[in-house]
Amino acid sequence: MGGIPHRDLARRLWEARLRRTPISPLTEEWPEMTVDDAYAIQDHLIAFYRAAGDRPVGFKLGFTSAAMRRALGVEQPNYGVLMASMLRSSPARALESFIHPRVEPEIAVRVHRELYGSDLDEAQVKGAIEVVAPALEIVDSRYEHFRFTFLDNTADNSSAAGVVLGEWREASDIDLERLSVVLSDGSHEWRGSSADVMGSPVKAVAWLSGELARRGRSLPAGSVILTGGMTAPLPLRPGSRVVGNFGNLGTLVIHG
């Protein structure tokens, strides 16, 4: 992992968030950065959250759909850590503490037992998913002009900033592969499907379990997982009102 100063770079990201002042992508200064370096920086960033009294409640997945990868010019998924302070209820206001927030509609799940390993089949993962909820994730890159590489984004906790969660529903009542959303800002609509997220949220959770296992970690029981954006991210502007209509799962609102 070379001489890259993981903790110092995490502090830059932490302070950029607190001051609402974006920084240059880390890879511009450290082009030799690897995936392991990026996740090491993320780990230190989460340590700053913890030191401030926050706690992890789950994970968010990034770039799990082709639409998201095209929109942001990356080629593979990543994950970040959801913190308790990021959870919000609908209707939410989302400009008071961010730099340049954007909204992504997602399917959230919660697992009732620990998952570990990269060889879990879909039945094992589906059996661990207890409840399902609609979600509007607020992503907010700490980099200038929302410009970054995959590695920069991973180091920055996959742009995790907030999430508006809807009502939890029993997973046994939901067909996870056939959920849909209409995201609207009042003048335009974007449509997405849970099938656009790695084929299904179940496959997304299986991917997360495998990635954590490669780092010697498990997916803890009780974790909330945002399984990835179902549409490209929508910029949230002052005075805007973004609505996510998830059909039978409900409707969520974020105000700019």
QUIFEN-V400008 format. One record per backbone hydrogen bond with DSSP energy under -1.0 kcal/mol. CO is the residue of the C=O (numbers start at 0). NH is the residue of the N-H. E is the energy in kcal/mol with one decimal. If there is no record, write none. Layout:
co:CO nh:NH e:E
co:CO nh:NH e:E
//
This chain:
co:0 nh:3 e:-1.1
co:3 nh:5 e:-1.7
co:4 nh:8 e:-2.3
co:5 nh:9 e:-2.3
co:6 nh:10 e:-2.2
co:7 nh:11 e:-1.7
co:8 nh:12 e:-1.8
co:9 nh:13 e:-2.6
co:10 nh:14 e:-2.9
co:11 nh:15 e:-2.2
co:12 nh:16 e:-2.0
co:13 nh:17 e:-2.3
co:14 nh:18 e:-2.6
co:15 nh:19 e:-1.0
co:15 nh:20 e:-1.7
co:22 nh:143 e:-2.4
co:24 nh:27 e:-1.3
co:25 nh:28 e:-1.0
co:25 nh:29 e:-2.3
co:29 nh:32 e:-1.8
co:33 nh:37 e:-2.3
co:34 nh:38 e:-2.4
co:35 nh:39 e:-1.9
co:36 nh:40 e:-2.4
co:37 nh:41 e:-2.1
co:38 nh:42 e:-2.3
co:39 nh:43 e:-1.8
co:40 nh:44 e:-2.3
co:41 nh:45 e:-2.5
co:42 nh:46 e:-1.6
co:43 nh:47 e:-1.4
co:44 nh:48 e:-1.6
co:45 nh:49 e:-2.5
co:46 nh:50 e:-2.4
co:47 nh:51 e:-1.2
co:48 nh:53 e:-2.3
co:49 nh:52 e:-2.2
co:54 nh:83 e:-2.7
co:56 nh:223 e:-2.0
co:57 nh:81 e:-1.9
co:58 nh:225 e:-2.4
co:59 nh:79 e:-2.6
co:61 nh:77 e:-1.9
co:63 nh:197 e:-1.3
co:64 nh:68 e:-2.1
co:65 nh:69 e:-2.6
co:66 nh:70 e:-2.3
co:67 nh:71 e:-1.8
co:68 nh:72 e:-1.1
co:68 nh:73 e:-1.5
co:77 nh:61 e:-2.7
co:79 nh:59 e:-2.0
co:81 nh:56 e:-2.8
co:81 nh:57 e:-1.2
co:82 nh:85 e:-1.8
co:83 nh:86 e:-1.4
co:85 nh:162 e:-2.4
co:87 nh:164 e:-1.8
co:91 nh:254 e:-3.6
co:100 nh:235 e:-2.5
co:101 nh:138 e:-2.5
co:102 nh:233 e:-2.5
co:103 nh:136 e:-3.0
co:104 nh:229 e:-2.7
co:105 nh:134 e:-1.9
co:106 nh:226 e:-2.1
co:107 nh:132 e:-2.5
co:108 nh:224 e:-3.1
co:109 nh:129 e:-2.8
co:109 nh:130 e:-1.2
co:110 nh:221 e:-2.9
co:114 nh:218 e:-3.3
co:120 nh:124 e:-1.9
co:121 nh:125 e:-3.1
co:122 nh:126 e:-2.1
co:127 nh:111 e:-2.5
co:129 nh:170 e:-2.4
co:130 nh:109 e:-1.9
co:131 nh:168 e:-2.7
co:132 nh:107 e:-3.0
co:133 nh:165 e:-2.7
co:134 nh:105 e:-3.0
co:135 nh:163 e:-2.7
co:136 nh:103 e:-2.2
co:137 nh:160 e:-1.0
co:137 nh:161 e:-1.8
co:138 nh:101 e:-2.4
co:141 nh:22 e:-2.3
co:142 nh:145 e:-1.6
co:143 nh:146 e:-1.4
co:148 nh:152 e:-2.6
co:149 nh:153 e:-2.3
co:150 nh:154 e:-2.5
co:151 nh:155 e:-1.8
co:152 nh:157 e:-2.3
co:153 nh:156 e:-1.4
co:155 nh:158 e:-1.1
co:156 nh:159 e:-1.9
co:158 nh:139 e:-2.2
co:161 nh:137 e:-2.8
co:162 nh:87 e:-2.5
co:163 nh:135 e:-2.1
co:168 nh:131 e:-2.7
co:169 nh:172 e:-1.6
co:170 nh:173 e:-1.9
co:173 nh:175 e:-1.0
co:174 nh:177 e:-2.0
co:178 nh:193 e:-2.9
co:180 nh:191 e:-2.1
co:181 nh:244 e:-2.7
co:182 nh:189 e:-2.6
co:183 nh:242 e:-2.8
co:187 nh:184 e:-1.6
co:189 nh:182 e:-3.2
co:191 nh:180 e:-2.3
co:192 nh:195 e:-1.6
co:193 nh:196 e:-1.3
co:195 nh:197 e:-1.1
co:196 nh:199 e:-1.3
co:199 nh:203 e:-1.6
co:200 nh:204 e:-2.3
co:201 nh:205 e:-2.2
co:202 nh:206 e:-2.3
co:203 nh:207 e:-2.2
co:204 nh:208 e:-2.5
co:205 nh:209 e:-2.1
co:206 nh:210 e:-2.4
co:207 nh:211 e:-2.7
co:208 nh:212 e:-2.3
co:209 nh:213 e:-1.8
co:211 nh:214 e:-1.3
co:211 nh:216 e:-2.7
co:212 nh:215 e:-2.2
co:218 nh:114 e:-2.3
co:219 nh:222 e:-1.6
co:222 nh:110 e:-1.8
co:223 nh:58 e:-2.5
co:224 nh:108 e:-2.1
co:225 nh:60 e:-2.2
co:233 nh:102 e:-2.6
co:236 nh:239 e:-2.3
co:239 nh:255 e:-3.4
co:241 nh:253 e:-2.5
co:242 nh:183 e:-2.5
co:243 nh:251 e:-2.2
co:244 nh:181 e:-1.9
co:245 nh:248 e:-1.7
co:246 nh:249 e:-1.6
co:249 nh:245 e:-2.8
co:251 nh:243 e:-2.7
co:252 nh:91 e:-2.0
co:253 nh:241 e:-3.1
co:254 nh:93 e:-2.0
//
